[in-house]
Amino acid sequence: MRDLAVTWPKITGAPGRVIEFPLPGAMGRYLRGELNLAADRRAGEQTFEAWLTIRLAKRGEYL
C-alpha cells in the first residue's frame, strides 16, 4: 500500500503526505498478510505507475 500511496503524488503532482500507522484487528492482519492480493490471477505486467501515467495522459492531465 505504501508504494501506491507514494506513487500517486509523484505522478499526479497532488500534495500530501504518506503516514504509516499500524492497523489493528482482523483488517490489519488481512492486509499485512497480503490476502487482498490476487497474485495467482495476474492478467498483465503493467505497473501501477505506468497505468496511472497512461491514464492521466489520455485525460490530458499529465505530460
trRosetta pair geometry for C-beta under 8 A, 3 or more apart (Angstrom, degrees):
i j d omega theta_ij theta_ji phi_ij phi_ji
1 4 5.8 -56 -156 37 39 109
1 5 6.2 36 150 -19 71 109
1 31 7.0 0 -28 -174 134 123
2 5 5.6 -59 -147 40 33 111
2 6 6.1 29 157 -17 69 108
2 18 6.4 89 -148 177 78 138
2 20 6.6 -1 -96 -89 119 109
3 6 6.0 -58 -146 38 27 107
3 7 6.2 28 156 -22 64 111
3 48 7.5 125 124 43 102 138
4 7 5.7 -57 -143 36 30 112
4 8 6.5 41 158 -33 64 100
4 48 5.7 -63 -110 144 85 170
5 8 6.2 -42 -151 16 28 115
5 18 4.6 119 127 -117 122 112
6 9 7.3 -68 -166 40 32 93
6 10 6.4 31 149 -21 66 120
6 18 5.6 -29 -74 -47 74 156
7 10 5.4 -69 -149 41 34 117
7 11 6.0 17 164 -10 74 112
7 48 5.8 107 94 103 162 113
7 49 5.0 -117 -153 -83 129 88
7 52 6.8 141 141 24 112 153
8 11 6.6 -72 -151 41 21 98
8 12 5.9 -16 172 13 63 120
8 14 6.4 -34 140 46 93 126
8 52 7.2 -139 -109 -139 55 161
9 12 6.1 -69 -122 57 29 90
9 13 6.9 3 -171 -180 62 3
9 14 4.7 -106 -110 68 74 77
9 15 6.9 67 -134 -118 125 8
9 16 5.6 -153 -73 50 136 96
10 49 7.8 -28 87 -123 122 108
11 49 6.3 178 -63 -146 133 73
11 52 4.9 89 108 115 164 125
11 53 5.7 -114 -148 -73 125 75
11 56 6.9 164 149 6 107 149
11 62 6.8 -1 166 -128 82 158
12 52 7.3 -79 -49 168 92 123
12 56 6.6 -168 -100 -93 77 152
12 61 7.6 -7 -136 136 82 120
12 62 7.0 -88 -112 -75 49 126
22 28 6.5 38 169 -143 74 140
23 27 6.0 -78 149 104 120 95
23 28 3.6 -180 102 -96 78 92
23 31 6.2 30 65 45 142 137
23 32 7.8 -171 58 -38 99 97
24 28 5.1 -68 -154 -10 3 149
25 28 5.5 107 55 13 54 102
25 29 7.2 -105 120 -1 35 94
26 29 5.8 -56 -149 38 33 110
26 30 6.2 38 152 -25 66 107
27 30 5.4 -51 -148 33 33 118
27 31 6.4 25 157 -12 66 106
28 31 6.1 -59 -147 40 29 103
28 32 6.0 24 158 -14 66 112
29 32 5.8 -57 -138 43 28 109
29 33 5.9 24 161 -15 63 114
30 33 6.1 -67 -150 42 20 107
30 35 5.0 -85 -164 53 69 122
30 36 6.6 76 147 -43 96 93
31 34 7.4 32 179 -77 37 33
31 35 7.5 -87 -74 39 21 81
31 36 6.1 1 -108 -5 64 126
34 37 5.0 -19 173 15 90 121
38 41 4.1 -28 150 43 114 112
38 42 7.5 170 107 -56 79 52
39 42 6.4 -6 -163 -40 42 103
42 45 8.0 61 163 -76 121 50
46 50 5.0 -124 -165 84 86 124
46 51 5.3 99 141 -59 121 93
47 50 4.7 96 54 8 82 100
47 51 6.9 -145 94 -4 43 88
48 51 5.6 -56 -146 39 31 113
48 52 6.1 30 158 -19 67 109
49 52 6.0 -56 -144 37 26 109
49 53 6.3 28 157 -20 62 108
50 53 5.8 -55 -147 36 29 112
50 54 6.4 26 158 -15 65 108
51 54 6.0 -61 -151 39 27 108
51 55 6.1 27 155 -20 65 111
52 55 5.6 -54 -143 37 30 113
52 56 6.2 24 162 -13 65 108
53 56 6.2 -60 -147 40 25 104
53 57 6.2 25 155 -20 62 111
53 62 6.5 -118 -146 111 57 144
53 63 7.5 78 -174 -43 87 118
54 57 5.7 -57 -145 36 29 113
54 58 6.4 31 156 -21 64 106
55 58 5.9 -56 -153 33 28 111
55 59 6.6 14 154 -7 63 110
56 59 5.7 -63 -148 45 35 105
56 61 4.4 -89 -165 74 88 101
56 62 3.6 43 123 11 123 122
56 63 7.5 131 105 1 96 92
57 60 7.6 40 -177 -75 31 25
57 61 7.7 -97 -66 52 21 63
57 62 5.4 -69 -67 77 61 88
57 63 4.7 11 -109 26 100 133
59 62 8.0 50 63 13 88 82
